Structure formats: structure tokens, C-alpha cells
């Protein structure tokens, strides 16, 4: 059990690092070379970078600003999240500095395509990090604090905060089109975060009709560690009394439930629906 916990924790750090690599690459390869400002602390750091005539690298100011926010994360979100946030701040700062030192020209000349690609990469990076208990820090900290107490999408919170930051990018070039690029990147990033982070948390509901309902229920409980509710029902056409299984599970467990059911009873009748929200033990916490 202890070994499994250590493996799970190590896996989360690997995935957080992977998300940070994607994020840092998206910023330094597609945004900064085009003087496009994204959101978050990285956006603020980009503004500082150009206002100081490119003397303060993005990674340095990113590290300094986030150092002030880490204390908030540790106090409100707990020491475990704080450790991962500190880890993310240092790794992301190092990655931003490393990539920026080696990438001096944009990988694509088309600014609009660069904006879209950056939004996808940065959104995927943030989403992977959040889904594994980490953060790219900055506005992500604020988003996770609000999400801890309210059922508000992290992507939306980040989007609202980023509006002000991207608007400040007008100080760099005084060009309205640069604001448009920044807001396009923000929208793509926000949507991608929700696809990666919220999509992972979606749940499904199964209704299973089987003559071997007891064996199916035992297999789901034993192999997948999911609760099963047995309901009495009656077939209207045959008039025969039957048993129906109700199972609620994460979307990632969908294939496992279908596989187990088919192995026990190939003739089982099964329906599946997407559930908007599931709250309680084993799922999300009900917040007021």
C-alpha cells in the first residue's frame, strides 16, 4: 500500500513536470518572440521583460512574483499543494529561462496561428498540472482557492483575471491588434483547461439489466472498487420482476465497467448517461 502511494505521488510529479514543459514551450516559442502577452504571472513577466528593454528575463520576474503567492497557497490549500506549487514555480522558472535563452525567433511567422497554438499548449500544460494536484502558480493559485470553496470552473476564474493582465499589454506596443491576439490566446487557453481538467472529472451513470446481476455487482465492486445499487423493477412487456444495477463512476472508468459486465454476462442490457455532477464519497465535495 505504501509503495503504491509512493508510486502515485511520483507519477503526479512526473505529470506536473510534463505539463510545465508544454506550458513553458508554448510561451517562449510562440508568444514572447511575437511580443504577444498571455495571461497570468507569465503575462506580467512578459510585460516587464519588454518594458525593461529585454533586460529582465521572463523566468526571473516569474520566480520573484510567484514567491509572494506561494505563502497563500500553503496557508489556504495545504502543505501538500504548497510543496507542489513551490516545485512548479522553480521548475517553470527554470524552463522559461532555458527556452527563452535558446529560442530567439518564433517557430511560426503567422502571428494568429502562433496565438492559437500557444493557447492550446499553455492550456493543456495548466490542465495537466491542475489535474495532478499541482499548479503553474500565479492566477492558478487564485483559481484553485475559489474552486476549493465554490463550484466555479478554474478556466473561467483564470479568464476573468487574465482580462486585466492582457489589457495591460497595451503598454508595450500601443497596438490594438496585440490585445486581440492576447484575448484570442486567453480564450483558447481557458477552453483547453476545462477540456483537460474538468473533462477528467466527468462522471457517467450506468443502468445494467442482467440475469446474473449479483455476479456483475460483485465483479464491479471487487475489481473496480465502485459501489453498486440494486433496484427492483418489472418488465412491462413480460410482466416479470427483475433486478437492475445502478452504478455511478468516473468517465475514465467507463470502459472498465463495460468490460467487466460483458465478461460476466455477454447478454446483459446496459445503458449509459453522462452525469453533470456527482457529489459525495469517492466523487466531488459538495460546496455551498
N, C-alpha and C positions, 0 to 999 in steps of 0.2 A: 504494500500500500504506500509506504514511504517512498519507494523507488518510483512508483507511478506518479506521485505528487512532484517529485524532483524532475522527472521527465516532462511532465505537463508544464512546469514552471520554465524549464529550459526552452521548451518549444515556443512558449509565449514570447520569450526574449528574442528568439531567432526570427519570429514573425514580425515583431515590432521593428527589429533592425531592417528587415526586408522592406517594410513599409516606409521607413525613413530613407532608405536608399532611393526608392521610387520617387518620394517627395522631393528630396534634395536635387535629384537629377532633373525633375520637371521644372524646378525653379531656375536652376543655373544654366540649363541647356536651351530653354525656350522662353523664359520671361525676362531675366536680367539682361541678356545680350540685346534684346529689343527695347529695353527701358520700359517694360510693362510691369506695373506694380500689382501684385496679387494682394490677398488679404492676410490677416493675422500679423504676428510679430515679424514674420519674414517680409511682409509688405512694408512694415515700418522700417525694418532694417534696410530694405532696398531703397526707400526714400532717403534715409540717412546716407547711404552709400553714394548716391548721385548728388545730394546736396553738399556733401563734403568733397566733391570733385573726385570721387572714386578712391579716397584715401582710407576709409574705414570699411573693410570687407564685410559682407553681409553676415558671415558666420560669427564675427566678433560682436557686433551690436546685438545680434540674435541671442548670443550667450548672456550678455550683460542684462538685457531686458528680461529675459526669462528667469534669471537668477532671483529677480524681485517677485516673480509669480510662483516659484516653486514652494515657498513657505505657505502660501494659501492652499496649494494642492495638498500638502502634507497635513495641514490642520483640518481641512474640511473633508477631503476624500480618503484620508487614512494613510498610514505609513507605507503600506504596500503599494498604493498608487503613487505615493511620493517617490519611492525608490525607482519605480519605472519611469516616472517623469524626469527625475534627475538624470537617469541613464539616457533617456531620449534627448534631453537638452544637450548633453555633452556629445553624444553621437551625431545628432543632427547638425550641431555647430561645426563639428569636425568635417562632416560630409559636405556641408555647404562651402566651407573654406577650401576643401580639397578639390571639389568640382569646379569652383569658381577660379581657382589657380590654374586649372588646365583647360577650361573652356572659355575662350575669348570671343568666339564668333557663334552666332546662332546656328543650330543644326539645320534650320529651315529659313529660307528668305521670306516666305509668306508669313506676315505677322498674324493674320487671322488664324491660319492653321496652327501656328505655334501656340496661340492662345488656347485653342480647343484641346490640343494635345497636352498642354501644361495643366489644364483643368482636370482632364481625365487622370493623368499621372498623379497629381497632387491629391486629388480626391480619393483615389484608390489607396495611396500611401497613408493618408489620415484615417480612412475607414479601416484598413487592416490594423493599424496601431490601436485605434479605439476598441475594436472588436476583441483585442487580446489584452485589454486592461492597461494599455499604455496611452501615450499622447505625444503629439509633436509640440506640446506645450502651447503657450500663448493663448489665443482665443479658445483653443480646445479645452483648456482648463475651465474656463467660464462655461463652456457648453456642457461639460461633464458635471459640473456643480449643479447647474439648472436641471439637467436630465436626472440627477440623483433624487431630486425632490418633486419634479414635475414631469408629466408625460409630454415633453416637447422634444421634437426631433433635434439632435445635435447639429445636423446640417443647417436647419433654419436659424438656430441661435448664432452659429458662425457666420451665416449670410448677413444677418442684421448688423453684427459687429463690423463685418468687413466693408459694409457700405461706406462708413465714415473713413476707414483707413484708405480705401481705394480712392475716395473723393479727395483725400489729401495729396494724392499723386499728381494733382494738377499743379502743385508747386514745382515739379521737376521740369516739365516741358511747356506748361500753359497751353496744351493742345487738347481740345475736347475729345478727339478720336482716341487718345490714350486712355481716357476714362472709360470709353465704350469697351475697349479691349479688356480693361481690368474687370469691368462688370460682367462681360461675357465669360471670362475665366472663372469668376466667382460663382456664376450660375451653374456652369458645368461641374465645378468642384463640389458645390452643395448637393447637386443631384447624385453625383458619383458616391459621395459619402453615405447618403441614405441608401443607395443600392447595395453598397458593401456592408455597412454597419447594421442598418435596420433589416435588410433582407436576410441577414444571417439569423436574426432573432424571430423571424416569422414562424407561425405555428400552423399546423394542419389538424383537422378533425376527421376521424375515421368512424364509419358505421360498418360493422362486419357481421354478416349473417353466415353462420356455419353450423352444420350438424355436429361438428367437433369443436364447438365453441369453447369448451373447458380446456382442451388441449391447446387451442390457439391462444387463449388467455394466459395459460401457463407459460407458453413459449415467449410471448411478448414481455411478460413480467420477468422471466428468468434471463432471457438473452439480451433484451433491450432496456431493462430496468425502467419500464414505463408502466404507470398504473392503468388498469382496465376496469371499466364499469359494466356489469351485466344487467341488461334491461329485459323485462318480459314484454313480448309483443305477440301479435297474431296476424297471420297472413289472411288478407281479406278474401282472396280468391279461393284458397283451400280451407280456410277456417281453422287451420291447425295452429296450436300455440307454439311459439318459437322463442329462442333467446337471441338477443342482439348485443354485440360488444361495442362499447363507446370508448375510443382511445383518442387522447389529445397529445400531440408530440411536436417537437421542433421540425421544421421543414427539412433539416438535414437528416432527420431520422426516418423520413418518408419511405425511402427505398428499403430500409431495413424491416419496417413493419410489413410492407407488401411482400417482401421475400419470405419472411417467417410465416406469414399467413398462407402463402402458396405452398410452402414445403409441408405444412401440417395438413392443409385441406385444399387441394387444387381446384375443388368445385365451390369454394367459398365465394359469396357475393359481397363485394366491397365497394363502398362509396367514399370519396374524399372531398373535403372542402377546405379552402383557405380560411383561417380564423384571423380576424383583425387584431385581437388582443387576448392574451391569456395571462391571468394573474393568480398567484398562489405558489405553493411549494413546488419547486422544480421549474418554475417559469419566472415571470417578471413580478416585481414587488408592486402592490397596489399603492399608488401615491395619491394624495389629496391635493 
